[in-house]
């Protein structure tokens, strides 16, 4: 099989990683997960920088599990880039070709080509210190690509950048990933990066994969509270009987399904309506809720509806306009009527 | 002054108030104790005849020998000490703590003891010296090479400690980055590690050189005191003190000047820390 086919088993005191990972040539897979989930450890295991206790790492059919880092030909872009401070940009990029035995002048020419490809032709002689975060990121990318790797690894490639540079670098990175013929694995804790850069997302929690799928699928149908929070959806477990979705023993109004058994129920905070009195409108579950928290999010306001919230076993987030907050007099500790627009909810098998 | 007035006198740049005399007095005494002897050296120096005395063949000979042997000892220390420091900092092995302790022994060992130990091992009848003599006809004690070895023995730990500290402070992830780029460990060491710790190596080398230059005890024990061959500056100073105190002062001044020069070279790393 070409591309990446790996199973990574790493044991450390208090931490166990067991992750199966595949990526086809040209495909970009994002490992998405909270801090400490083992994403970076998985990446380092792929690069041979962490000893694995079992499993395998195959790139384009070659078993690399027992091959030391320097002979794996896996390109890696580190979180803070780790450009060699004593070498110029072009010599940083030429480092890989030089290690491959290319003569200095030829390696420099090759490196200059790579710099040009990432749009930094004028920065060949610059020391890493003199580069901006975005430029350093592109040099690091060029350096990793200059190894001509079968597998490209990116550890939090955008985490070290400020918000403005991020947008710009994300776009460039997406273009380069699209142009890269090999498999690519990137690690991020930012769902936006994962959604924008990856063809497929693997959600890692506590050292194992908890959800895997196309970005749109993961964003629409989260399977763990962590993913739901990341993509900003309310997620509840429920049952379905082929006709209706039931919570406890009561069917939720306005939600029809042909599924049977355990299901997930996901709906966005903006499909929760708040009102002073029991609202009419489209069918869906409605209840009198206590307000746990009110926090502003740009031009919208996030209202957290408390504890066991109506039919739901745990808190529900609603999103309303600032005007609505003023109008309804929403404040922590207060009460309000809440309604979920049933047809906006996603129901899928658990 | 009333208590309130005194509090009011606490300016923003001295928020904790005046330094107490109980600390300042011993501090100044300590400073005087360190500086006054050096001033004495300057005051008693025969400035009028300094030029001619400096150019006396015996002085130049001792100076040349000192500079050469200290430099050779530093080169030898670099050659052996940098890899040793790398091993201690980068390769975990059983007994590493013990090895590190052993490396620092010459730092605290009286140099004379070092000289005796060198004599017992590398002397003509020594454990290893016997065979060197028998097989290769090499005799080390009481030769210039012996001076270099004695100086290396006492000075190399300074280099090892300094370089190991620099290696531990350097971010090992640069070495990982180099490995993913296809560099084997020797290439990583040569092209990444060494350049990253170059300031530490330089500082260690200067320190090592200064220590080698001042070496007395191990040298006189292992290499003896032969003018032109093993009589280095410190040995010359000691002998001159008995026969010609003025010459001793001149030689001391030269060593003092060299020490100050070393401090200037290192000022960014240590003196500048304040």
Boltz contact constraints between the chains, C-beta under 6 A:
constraints:
  - contact:
      token1: [A, 47]
      token2: [B, 180]
      max_distance: 6.0
  - contact:
      token1: [A, 49]
      token2: [B, 176]
      max_distance: 6.0
  - contact:
      token1: [A, 69]
      token2: [B, 179]
      max_distance: 6.0
  - contact:
      token1: [A, 69]
      token2: [B, 180]
      max_distance: 6.0
  - contact:
      token1: [A, 70]
      token2: [B, 179]
      max_distance: 6.0
  - contact:
      token1: [A, 70]
      token2: [B, 182]
      max_distance: 6.0
  - contact:
      token1: [A, 70]
      token2: [B, 183]
      max_distance: 6.0
  - contact:
      token1: [A, 70]
      token2: [B, 184]
      max_distance: 6.0
  - contact:
      token1: [A, 76]
      token2: [B, 180]
      max_distance: 6.0
  - contact:
      token1: [A, 78]
      token2: [B, 177]
      max_distance: 6.0
  - contact:
      token1: [A, 82]
      token2: [B, 173]
      max_distance: 6.0
  - contact:
      token1: [A, 82]
      token2: [B, 174]
      max_distance: 6.0
  - contact:
      token1: [A, 82]
      token2: [B, 177]
      max_distance: 6.0
  - contact:
      token1: [A, 84]
      token2: [B, 192]
      max_distance: 6.0
  - contact:
      token1: [A, 86]
      token2: [B, 195]
      max_distance: 6.0
  - contact:
      token1: [A, 95]
      token2: [B, 181]
      max_distance: 6.0
  - contact:
      token1: [A, 96]
      token2: [B, 181]
      max_distance: 6.0
  - contact:
      token1: [A, 96]
      token2: [B, 182]
      max_distance: 6.0
  - contact:
      token1: [A, 99]
      token2: [B, 181]
      max_distance: 6.0
  - contact:
      token1: [A, 99]
      token2: [B, 182]
      max_distance: 6.0
  - contact:
      token1: [A, 99]
      token2: [B, 183]
      max_distance: 6.0
  - contact:
      token1: [A, 100]
      token2: [B, 182]
      max_distance: 6.0
  - contact:
      token1: [A, 147]
      token2: [B, 181]
      max_distance: 6.0
